[in-house]
Amino acid sequence: MSAPEQDRASSYASLSRVMGKAFLRDRTTVFFVLLMPLLFLVLFGALFKGSSSPHVKIAQYGPVTVLDSMPAGERAAVTQVVTITRVTDEAAALEQVRKGTYDALIEDGPDGQPVLHYSASDQVKAGSVQGVLNSVVQTANQAASGRPAAYTLTSDQVEDKSLKPIQYVTPGLLGWAIATGAVFGASFTLVNWRKKRVLRRLRLAPVSIGAVVAARVTVSVLVALAQTGLFLVVATTPFFGLKLTGNWWLVIPLVVCATIAFMSIGLVTGSIAKTEEAANGINQVVVLPMSFLSGSFIPLDSAPHWLQTVSHVFPLRYLVTSAQSVLTRGGGVMDALPAMGGLLAFAAVLTAIAWKLFRWDEV
């Protein structure tokens, strides 16, 4: 290695050590970057640990032929998804349906046909109630006609039946934590160094810009990998029970590429902002909507189509969906490579924009 190469390597190593020590000495930063996201994981994981598909609650007023005549086996199957409670006061039960205590009230009409009363305030529950009762009525009609059904529907979920909510919560919160740490870390460093004239001294010192950038990227990537390790260690404990698939290790290159992409956002906001307060405000405007629109906190499956289309603009979506695939859904290399390429392309574009906006000194 030549003397100039040794000097560059030495500068890079020294800058990396300085940035790393500065990060670890700032307890506030360590808390918000490493510990607070972990607290969110523990909170959400504990809240959803025992969650399952809720039963639909139906009140039955008086005798209902279609329900009372069901064979014991069919009745047991229905009660797996529906809780049926017999009531003696129709008016009080209808009021409880309006308040949400019951999801519906079923009774026989004057002609002996079942009548279902439900509240339209919860469209999901209303649809579930009608779907279940329609199925019961169709089964009763087939039994009354004496003809066997021409088709039999067999239902089976595509995921492993042992999947738990933690296997969906972990990738989303991990993506949010990495995005927050990289964006805020890059922008705050840039603003702080500009205010304290560190950038001016680095510009005059025999240190290349490449060494400065490489040191900052190295520290950010190491912090992101530490976040990933903490999340996986906590989530895979017996209490939460996260089950990793065989290609879970692909999350490591995904996190590296995503960190670089999120850092590029921080470089742009850090180039625009003149103070840490301004940088914080701009970052919040970017990170919070990106987190919600990328599926970090809530799934986007039921979101309007136009909103799902808009979410493809944000790099966090690609990290979250790809991390879910390789961590818990058995995804492989081809599920991760397109996301990594897109993240790096996004980083290249925003880094070019940051380069145009970059200032060594305060204006």
Long-range contacts (C-beta under 8 A, 24 or more apart in sequence): 7-206, 8-208, 8-210, 8-211, 11-206, 11-207, 11-208, 11-211, 12-211, 12-214, 12-215, 15-207, 15-211, 15-212, 15-215, 15-216, 16-215, 16-218, 16-219, 18-215, 19-189, 19-215, 19-216, 19-219, 20-219, 20-222, 23-185, 23-219, 23-223, 29-185, 32-180, 32-184, 33-177, 33-180, 33-181, 33-184, 33-185, 33-223, 33-227, 34-181, 34-223, 34-226, 34-227, 34-230, 37-173, 37-174, 37-176, 37-177, 37-180, 37-181, 37-227, 37-231, 38-177, 38-230, 38-231, 38-234, 40-173, 40-176, 40-177, 41-169, 41-170, 41-173, 41-174, 41-231, 41-234, 41-235, 42-234, 44-169, 44-173, 45-165, 45-166, 45-169, 45-170, 45-234, 45-235, 45-240, 48-165, 48-166, 48-169, 49-164, 49-165, 49-166, 49-239, 49-240, 51-165, 53-81, 55-81, 55-82, 55-83, 56-81, 56-82, 56-83, 56-103, 56-104, 56-125, 56-128, 56-129, 56-132, 57-82, 57-83, 57-85, 57-101, 57-102, 57-103, 57-104, 58-82, 58-83, 58-84, 58-85, 58-102, 58-103, 58-104, 58-105, 58-106, 58-129, 59-84, 59-85, 59-86, 59-87, 59-93, 59-96, 59-97, 59-102, 59-104, 59-105, 59-106, 60-84, 60-85, 60-86, 60-87, 60-105, 60-106, 60-107, 61-86, 61-87, 61-88, 61-90, 61-93, 61-105, 61-106, 61-107, 62-90, 62-107, 62-108, 63-108, 64-106, 64-107, 64-108, 64-114, 65-108, 65-112, 65-114, 66-114, 66-136, 66-137, 66-140, 67-106, 67-114, 67-136, 69-140, 70-136, 70-139, 70-140, 74-139, 78-132, 78-136, 81-128, 81-132, 82-132, 103-128, 103-129, 104-129, 104-133, 106-133, 159-329, 160-243, 162-243, 163-243, 163-328, 164-240, 164-241, 164-242, 164-243, 166-235, 166-240, 166-241, 166-242, 167-242, 167-243, 167-327, 167-328, 168-299, 168-324, 168-328, 170-231, 170-232, 170-235, 170-242, 170-327, 170-328, 171-320, 171-323, 171-324, 171-327, 171-328, 172-295, 172-296, 172-297, 172-320, 172-324, 173-231, 173-296, 173-297, 174-227, 174-228, 174-231, 174-323, 175-258, 175-291, 175-294, 175-296, 175-316, 175-319, 175-320, 175-323, 176-287, 176-291, 176-296, 176-297, 176-316, 177-227, 177-231, 178-224, 178-227, 178-228, 178-255, 178-258, 178-259, 178-262, 178-319, 179-258, 179-262, 179-287, 179-290, 179-291, 179-315, 179-316, 179-319, 180-287, 181-220, 181-223, 181-224, 181-227, 182-220, 182-224, 182-258, 182-259, 182-262, 182-263, 182-265, 182-266, 183-262, 183-263, 183-265, 183-266, 183-269, 183-283, 183-286, 183-287, 184-266, 184-279, 184-280, 184-283, 184-287, 185-219, 185-220, 185-223, 185-263, 185-266, 186-216, 186-220, 186-262, 186-263, 186-264, 186-265, 186-266, 186-267, 186-270, 187-266, 187-267, 187-269, 187-270, 187-273, 187-279, 187-282, 187-283, 188-266, 188-270, 188-276, 188-279, 188-280, 189-216, 189-270, 190-266, 190-267, 190-270, 190-271, 191-270, 191-273, 191-274, 191-275, 191-276, 191-278, 191-279, 192-276, 194-359, 194-360, 194-361, 194-362, 195-275, 195-362, 197-361, 199-360, 199-361, 200-360, 200-361, 203-360, 216-263, 217-259, 217-260, 217-263, 220-259, 220-263, 221-255, 221-256, 221-259, 221-260, 224-255, 224-256, 224-258, 224-259, 225-252, 225-255, 225-256, 228-252, 228-255, 242-327, 242-328, 243-328, 244-327, 244-328, 245-326, 245-327, 245-328, 245-329, 245-330, 245-331, 246-330, 247-326, 247-330, 247-331, 247-332, 247-333, 247-336, 248-326, 248-327, 250-326, 250-331, 250-332, 250-333, 250-335, 250-336, 251-323, 251-326, 251-327, 253-336, 253-340, 254-319, 254-322, 254-323, 254-326, 254-336, 254-339, 254-340, 254-343, 255-319, 257-339, 257-340, 257-343, 257-344, 257-347, 258-315, 258-316, 258-318, 258-319, 258-343, 260-343, 260-344, 260-347, 261-315, 261-343, 261-344, 261-346, 261-347, 261-350, 262-315, 262-316, 263-347, 264-346, 264-347, 264-348, 264-349, 264-350, 264-351, 264-354, 265-315, 265-350, 267-350, 267-351, 267-354, 267-358, 268-350, 268-353, 268-354, 268-357, 270-354, 271-354, 271-357, 271-358, 271-359, 272-357, 274-362, 274-363, 290-314, 290-316, 291-316, 293-317, 294-319, 294-320, 295-320, 295-321, 296-320, 315-342, 315-343, 315-346, 318-342, 318-343, 319-343
